[in-house]
Amino acid sequence: MRKENLSNCPVCDSKLRIVKYECGRCHTEITGNFKQDKFSELTQEEKDFIEVFIMKRGSIKDIEKELGISYPTVRNKLDQVINALGYKVDKDKSKIDILTLLDNGEISPEEATKMLSDLNERS
C-alpha cells in the first residue's frame, strides 16, 4: 500500500519537518532540515484536481466533463488550490473575460448570461 507524504503531525496537526532521507537500494542515510514544497501541503482532493487540470491542459470544459461538475465549481476548486499555494485570487471577471470564455466554448450562453448579470449587479 502506497503511503502519501505527511505535511502535518497526525497527533497535534503542527507542520512536520523532514529530517532524514534513506536510499531504498543502498540504505545511505542523509539527515538535516529539509523544506517541503508548497504542493506537499495541499490536500489529496486538491492534488487530484491539479492532476486532472494538467491532464486536460487547463481546458475548463474538459475538466467539467471529466469530473462531472459545473464551470463555477471548477473555478472554485482552482481558486482553492491557488489560495492553498499562497497566492491571491482576483475574483472579478470583466465582460471581456466572460465573452472570451463563451467564445472559447468554456461556458454555456446561460452561464455567460448569469455571470454578466452578476457583474452588472456589482457595478
C-alpha positions in Angstrom: 0.0 0.0 0.0 1.4 3.4 -1.0 1.6 6.0 1.7 1.2 9.7 1.0 3.7 12.2 2.3 2.7 13.8 5.5 2.9 17.6 5.9 1.1 17.8 9.3 1.5 15.8 12.5 -1.3 13.2 12.9 -1.4 13.9 16.6 -1.3 17.7 17.0 -1.7 18.9 13.4 1.6 21.0 13.5 3.8 21.2 10.4 6.2 18.3 10.2 9.9 18.7 9.4 11.7 16.3 7.1 14.9 15.4 8.9 16.0 12.1 7.3 16.1 10.5 3.8 17.2 7.0 3.2 18.0 5.3 -0.1 15.9 2.2 -0.6 18.7 0.4 -2.5 21.9 1.1 -0.7 20.5 2.4 2.6 22.5 5.6 2.5 21.0 8.0 5.0 21.0 11.8 4.7 20.0 13.8 7.7 19.3 17.5 8.1 16.5 20.0 8.0 14.7 19.7 4.6 11.9 22.0 3.5 8.8 20.6 1.9 7.5 22.2 -1.3 4.2 24.1 -1.5 2.5 21.2 -3.2 3.1 18.8 -0.4 0.8 20.9 1.8 -2.2 20.5 -0.5 -5.0 18.1 0.4 -5.3 14.9 -1.6 -8.5 16.4 -3.2 -6.5 19.4 -4.3 -3.7 17.3 -5.7 -6.3 15.1 -7.6 -7.8 18.3 -9.1 -4.4 19.5 -10.2 -3.7 16.2 -11.9 -7.0 16.4 -13.9 -6.3 20.1 -14.6 -2.9 19.2 -16.1 -4.2 16.1 -18.0 -6.9 18.3 -19.6 -4.4 21.1 -20.3 -6.4 23.6 -18.3 -9.5 23.3 -20.5 -12.3 24.1 -18.1 -14.8 22.5 -20.4 -12.9 19.2 -20.4 -12.4 19.3 -16.7 -16.1 19.8 -16.2 -16.8 16.7 -18.3 -14.1 14.6 -16.6 -15.2 15.5 -13.0 -18.9 15.9 -13.7 -19.0 19.4 -12.2 -20.1 22.8 -13.4 -18.0 25.7 -14.6 -18.4 27.6 -11.3 -17.3 24.5 -9.3 -14.2 24.1 -11.5 -13.3 27.8 -10.9 -13.9 27.5 -7.2 -11.7 24.4 -6.9 -9.0 26.2 -8.9 -9.3 29.2 -6.7 -8.9 27.0 -3.6 -5.7 25.5 -5.0 -4.3 28.9 -5.8 -5.1 30.1 -2.3 -3.6 27.0 -0.7 -0.4 27.7 -2.6 -0.3 31.1 -1.0 -1.4 33.3 -3.9 -4.2 35.8 -4.0 -7.2 35.1 -6.3 -8.7 38.0 -8.2 -12.4 37.1 -8.3 -13.6 39.9 -10.5 -14.2 39.0 -14.1 -14.6 41.6 -16.8 -17.2 41.5 -19.6 -14.3 40.7 -22.0 -13.2 37.7 -19.8 -16.7 36.3 -19.8 -17.2 36.8 -23.5 -13.8 35.2 -24.2 -14.9 32.1 -22.1 -18.1 31.9 -24.0 -16.3 32.3 -27.4 -13.9 29.5 -26.4 -16.8 27.2 -25.5 -15.7 27.1 -21.9 -19.0 28.3 -20.6 -22.6 28.0 -21.9 -24.6 31.0 -23.0 -26.7 30.6 -19.9 -23.6 30.7 -17.7 -22.4 33.7 -19.5 -25.7 35.5 -19.1 -25.7 34.8 -15.3 -22.1 35.9 -15.0 -22.8 39.1 -16.9 -25.9 39.7 -14.8 -23.9 39.2 -11.6 -21.2 41.6 -12.9 -23.8 44.3 -13.6 -25.3 43.9 -10.1 -21.9 44.6 -8.5 -21.4 47.7 -10.6 
